[in-house]
Amino acid sequence: MKKILVTGGAGYIGSHTTVELQNAGYEVVSIDNLSNSNAGVIDRIERITGVKPTFSVTDCNDRQAVEQVLKDNPGVEGIIHFAASKAVGESVAMPLLYYRNNIVSLLNLLELMPVYGIKGIVFSSSCTVYGQPDILPVTEEAPIKPALSPYGNTKQINEEIIRDVIHSGVPFKSIMLRYFNPIGAHPTAEIGELPLGVPQNLVPFLTQTAAGIRPELRVFGDDYDTRDGSCIRDYINVVDLAKAHVIAIDRMLGDKSSEQLEVFNLGTGIGVSVLELINTFEQATGVKVPYRITERREGDIEKVWANPAHANEVLGWKAVETLEDTLRSAWKWQQKVING
């Protein structure tokens, strides 16, 4: 059984990917500093899969602590690196936090990989590296634009670091996965997006508003050059996204590609506006969401959605869940959180 280190493993995407890895027969060593997650997620993963991943509260910025995890769990063959601060608005207000958290953690892992014979790293990147693309849908060949936020810049910098390290001739591979907007929850409603404090992402704020926890949802701007004036994004089901990571790990560890470094967009290929998302949620669940249009938010991109053809053809991966089902899963998860 191959052993994978998942950083940020108690987080939103990390927990769903851990489930898919275990379902595919991998052994998972999960680390998380719990800065935006909850250790109880590990028990919920066990309820879904019947297997409890090895877990430790470890900060990836602490190189010694990460090294201790690798010493305690010999034989790790691959890493999936999720651990990062991830809110655009917060990064504008707290840039130094983002640069430290998101860059130092990667440096520590890349330094330790050759020491412990780790064969590959899947890096959790973002469509923010494209900035506002000139051509939509966006392909992997699209130019990297100047970042519109410190968060986006950390993803760009980390991609450059990985490119330089791979180019230097290290004995490992990397696959960089550029996500569009992950939403939804596991169909069991055992795990989902559970931010600490006020949600920084649209869907958890939306479901908390629908549940009456928040008085209203704010829509940041209705004067963009889009069909209804609100921002357009490519919303991808988190379980679909998690499955792509398993395929990426299979590809690296199975030497299914001669490339040392590969990049894939992970999206549906469909652009959905914020107002359309709210409307789809209301139709899918029958629950009204009070919202108010406010001023634009600094750092937001006007419109972006993926051309996922490269991932579809080369990885053999495709987003399959509908937006309606995905939003229903998010609502089911929100109700589970409230009702326990």
ABEGO torsion letter per residue (X at the ends): XBBBBBBGAABAAAAAAAAAAAAAGBBBBBBBAGAABBAAAAAAAAAAAGBBBBBBBBBAABAAAAAAAAAABBGBABBBBABBBABAAAAAABAAAAAAAAAAAAAAAAAAAAAAGBABBBBBBBAAAAEBBABOBBBAABBBBBBABAAAAAAAAAAAAAAAAAAAGBABBBBBBBBBBBBEBBAAGABBBBBBEBBABAAAAAAAAAAGABABBBBBEAABBBAAGBBBBBBBBAAAAAAAAAAAAAAAAAGABABABBBBBBBAGBBBBAAAAAAAAAAAAGBBBBBBBBBBBBGBBABBBBBAAAAAAAAGBBBABBAAAAAAAAAAAAAAAAAX
